[in-house]
């Protein structure tokens, strides 16, 4: 495996890399949504406050933004001839959101899932008030899959079956798995309990259903970053060490190149890394280690 390549570097912290039509986008804490394309980066658009996660719909025309400071999900349409960004979801049953952390779009279900953690430390282990919500994009009805019971819920991703959701519960150093039953009800339990490091902050599923987990740690504790890889049985089959990059905050696989992983890291400046991992078709997902 080659060393990671820095493709974006900013003074502001970066989160939530995504790839759309060959371009990479990241959310910067200063409000910028940055685009990297043809080996150049630029500000694609700007939102007020602190965007923490971004996703784009299937048409590649509508951006959804988790705005931590404004405590809402926002929507930005590229087709419209203005720069208006609409507050899309800002409450659940009359109660304001704490501050959305990460977004997950499911075109098959026409749903947007999001973790609601509040700022870093607000829903710590002594105040487990974080949640996981799901909203129907057509009628905007919102339901809770886990309500006011999570300790800093952060990154989320979906299995390729579109029925399994993995959630990083950073404050308790573990991964929760939500499985959709026949009646459309989600059931969840502890899937992976970690030991060591502060906690998982981001996750992504490869094209052959391996779960990659970015395990955050403070730079004053260690110099190295760690991504752990798990098969469908929840068995750790690999660990990727990233020297000098301990504070991993976001992760996503390339759509065009399935062996490429984009990662955000914030130990000094905000960085977006491009990492070539073992090609999915060459890694034995049933291997026990």
NORBELMO-V434700 format. One record per backbone hydrogen bond with DSSP energy under -1.0 kcal/mol. CO is the residue of the C=O (numbers start at 1). NH is the residue of the N-H. E is the energy in kcal/mol with one decimal. If there is no record, write none. Layout:
BEGIN
<<CO/NH/E> <CO/NH/E>>
END
This chain:
BEGIN
<<5/274/-2.6> <8/272/-2.5> <10/270/-2.3> <13/29/-2.6> <15/27/-2.7> <18/25/-2.8> <20/23/-2.3> <23/20/-3.0> <24/36/-3.2> <25/18/-2.1> <26/34/-2.3> <27/15/-2.3> <28/31/-2.1> <31/47/-2.9> <32/28/-3.0> <33/44/-3.0> <33/45/-1.2> <34/26/-1.9> <35/42/-2.2> <36/24/-2.5> <37/40/-1.3> <40/37/-2.9> <42/35/-3.1> <45/33/-2.8> <50/68/-1.9> <53/66/-2.9> <55/64/-3.2> <57/60/-1.8> <61/78/-3.0> <62/57/-2.3> <63/76/-2.6> <64/55/-2.1> <65/74/-3.3> <66/52/-3.7> <67/72/-1.7> <72/67/-2.6> <73/88/-3.2> <73/89/-1.7> <74/65/-2.4> <75/86/-2.5> <76/63/-3.3> <86/75/-2.4> <89/73/-3.0> <90/97/-1.3> <92/95/-1.8> <95/92/-2.8> <99/117/-1.2> <99/118/-2.3> <102/115/-1.8> <104/113/-3.3> <106/110/-1.2> <106/111/-1.8> <110/137/-2.3> <111/106/-2.8> <112/135/-2.6> <113/104/-2.2> <114/133/-2.7> <115/101/-2.9> <116/131/-1.6> <119/122/-2.6> <121/124/-1.0> <124/127/-2.4> <127/129/-2.1> <130/149/-2.0> <130/150/-2.1> <131/116/-2.7> <132/145/-2.8> <132/146/-1.6> <133/114/-2.3> <134/143/-3.0> <135/112/-2.3> <136/140/-1.8> <141/136/-2.6> <143/134/-2.7> <146/132/-2.4> <150/130/-2.9> <151/171/-2.0> <152/170/-1.6> <155/168/-3.0> <157/166/-2.8> <159/162/-1.9> <163/180/-2.6> <164/159/-2.8> <165/178/-3.1> <166/157/-1.9> <167/176/-2.6> <168/154/-3.0> <168/170/-1.1> <169/174/-1.6> <170/173/-1.5> <173/194/-2.3> <174/169/-2.5> <175/191/-2.8> <175/192/-1.8> <176/167/-2.6> <177/189/-1.5> <178/165/-2.7> <179/187/-2.4> <181/184/-1.8> <185/181/-3.5> <187/179/-3.0> <189/177/-2.4> <192/175/-2.8> <199/216/-1.7> <201/155/-1.1> <202/214/-2.8> <204/212/-3.2> <206/209/-1.9> <210/206/-2.6> <211/230/-2.4> <212/204/-2.1> <213/228/-2.3> <214/201/-2.8> <214/202/-1.1> <216/198/-1.1> <216/199/-1.5> <218/221/-1.7> <218/222/-1.7> <223/244/-1.1> <225/242/-2.6> <226/215/-2.6> <227/240/-3.4> <228/213/-2.7> <229/237/-2.2> <229/238/-1.2> <230/211/-2.7> <231/234/-2.0> <235/231/-2.2> <238/229/-2.9> <240/227/-2.3> <242/225/-3.1> <242/245/-1.8> <246/217/-1.3> <246/248/-1.5> <247/266/-2.0> <250/264/-1.9> <252/262/-3.2> <257/260/-2.6> <259/277/-3.0> <260/254/-2.7> <261/275/-2.8> <262/252/-2.2> <263/273/-3.7> <264/249/-2.6> <264/250/-1.1> <265/271/-2.6> <270/10/-2.8> <271/265/-2.3> <272/7/-2.8> <272/8/-1.3> <273/263/-2.2> <274/5/-2.6> <275/261/-3.2> <279/282/-2.4> <280/283/-1.1> <284/287/-1.4>>
END
